[in-house]
């Protein structure tokens, strides 16, 4: 029997042309008065996928979820769940449950009654209901808190009650609106893995909204980065991080240095750009920008090397001066001022405890990186 | 130390207030209720004087009796007045709730920018004297009043409706006058409510109507109880509205008390009526408060 990890790794239904999408947004537009929250958006999500919608506030990600749950109807376009159109189906008839950002726990009911609420609505028999509630309490490790009221619980406990309540009805699809937003950093990191385990255990499709890129990267099979009502890019965390399709996506996920220039030559999947910061050769993501067009070379800080001497045989090397040094323990962030005046960031992993002669402030250094370490973007 | 004393003093203020403006007046009323009627000024006996010796005071105290209270129960007029007052107040309370809840709900769900205006409109009538507003209803409800003229002109009715000087007018008056006291507490509970609770209920399988009853109405209970208390209690003792809008057939304890006091100059019976009214009202007040404490506790 393959391990959970190997199942996860081999789980790529979006690459299979014959796979049937579980959720399908087809040219969906949602307007509130003059404001277009979602703009002609199409998206397919597959069964058992852990899918994240990532974007800044106001980008339309929550509206997308609310349309799926049935609280908003699309102004234009169609929504399908498991092949069935969702138009006109009220929230209580959708096989979808939602976990709310505010948790929305019923304050007048105790934990057990909160979890049992949905089951009661379905008319589930008392014994079966009690069994399911006990099961859910065990799942979120809140057995001793069954009789507590929500206001007697901590933030993390409330979050788990909300989670238990939303999966109690065994929905095929769980949508989560900023599920970890109200938790502190440490608890959030722990809970991320709990959510992933839960999703695997129950075999659910998760659709999650978040503005926290680390959270999305850790948990998701795929991420859609949203910008002003459209999807800027959809892909696995690695694709989004290593091969962003635009400066917006590159900048939204992680730290990035962006060097602007005009394309001077191209060929063999690489282009050379020339700009105020220097000449760089970089890999092209999909289609190469035309010669003479403006392009941007995007490179992550950890992919740049800092050295005192100009290294030999590298694709790109630029001179700079150490401007700021930030020691983070596991790595050191160095801000380097280029001769053009632009400040870029490089990250150095601290592999040894003691470095004899560390690079210091105001030192003149060389920054080097290979052509494939970054991507050339045309927008 | 000084701080502890000043803290105690602050807590003392409401007690002192209650002592001087509630307990003392009540004791005076009770003392009159226990006295006997006499023609004179003041019209009751015994009277105490500073020059009385202990023996005289003792003698006078022994004249106190419950005659006036037993009298209240010997004449059906008083019992009927109490019952009729309770009934009118209860029906008015229900009507006020039926009108007030949708109003408060609409206000709480109105766009945020509009809410202060709506709230102002609810409070606006308080800028005019209560008495004048009740008087204005006479002009609306009377035989040739605005309402009848309008209905006749619209052709809804052929003969003018008889509303003024009936219990209907009293209900209209009470519901109109006390509506803000119902709307405001309900509004404040609904406004605080997280709207995603209703969405969560719908998401978990409730129809919109079921979600309303199970969540919205349930969480508004503290506000509903407060509103009912604020309408019911003063409505029971209401005098102005039944006097101005009600007819000779309108029996309310406030009116009966007024007649005893001013028309019959029977201070002793009037005081007994007031004392019994207070005792009668303590029961619902205590019940309401307990219910409210429970609702607030669970509603946290």
HADDOCK unambig.tbl for C-alpha pairs under 7 A between the chains (distance, minus, plus):
assign (segid A and resid 91 and name CA) (segid B and resid 202 and name CA) 6.00 0.50 0.50
assign (segid A and resid 91 and name CA) (segid B and resid 203 and name CA) 5.32 0.50 0.50
assign (segid A and resid 92 and name CA) (segid B and resid 202 and name CA) 5.27 0.50 0.50
assign (segid A and resid 92 and name CA) (segid B and resid 203 and name CA) 5.23 0.50 0.50
assign (segid A and resid 92 and name CA) (segid B and resid 204 and name CA) 6.24 0.50 0.50
assign (segid A and resid 92 and name CA) (segid B and resid 205 and name CA) 4.08 0.50 0.50
assign (segid A and resid 92 and name CA) (segid B and resid 206 and name CA) 5.74 0.50 0.50
assign (segid A and resid 92 and name CA) (segid B and resid 207 and name CA) 6.32 0.50 0.50
assign (segid A and resid 93 and name CA) (segid B and resid 205 and name CA) 6.82 0.50 0.50
assign (segid A and resid 97 and name CA) (segid B and resid 203 and name CA) 5.99 0.50 0.50
assign (segid A and resid 97 and name CA) (segid B and resid 204 and name CA) 6.72 0.50 0.50
assign (segid A and resid 98 and name CA) (segid B and resid 203 and name CA) 6.74 0.50 0.50
assign (segid A and resid 104 and name CA) (segid B and resid 196 and name CA) 5.76 0.50 0.50
assign (segid A and resid 104 and name CA) (segid B and resid 197 and name CA) 4.87 0.50 0.50
assign (segid A and resid 104 and name CA) (segid B and resid 200 and name CA) 6.39 0.50 0.50
assign (segid A and resid 105 and name CA) (segid B and resid 197 and name CA) 6.84 0.50 0.50
assign (segid A and resid 106 and name CA) (segid B and resid 197 and name CA) 6.55 0.50 0.50
assign (segid A and resid 107 and name CA) (segid B and resid 299 and name CA) 5.70 0.50 0.50
assign (segid A and resid 107 and name CA) (segid B and resid 300 and name CA) 5.88 0.50 0.50
assign (segid A and resid 108 and name CA) (segid B and resid 298 and name CA) 5.09 0.50 0.50
assign (segid A and resid 108 and name CA) (segid B and resid 299 and name CA) 4.87 0.50 0.50
assign (segid A and resid 108 and name CA) (segid B and resid 300 and name CA) 6.96 0.50 0.50
assign (segid A and resid 118 and name CA) (segid B and resid 204 and name CA) 4.50 0.50 0.50
assign (segid A and resid 118 and name CA) (segid B and resid 205 and name CA) 5.90 0.50 0.50
assign (segid A and resid 121 and name CA) (segid B and resid 205 and name CA) 5.59 0.50 0.50
assign (segid A and resid 121 and name CA) (segid B and resid 206 and name CA) 6.38 0.50 0.50
assign (segid A and resid 122 and name CA) (segid B and resid 205 and name CA) 6.87 0.50 0.50
assign (segid A and resid 151 and name CA) (segid B and resid 300 and name CA) 6.50 0.50 0.50
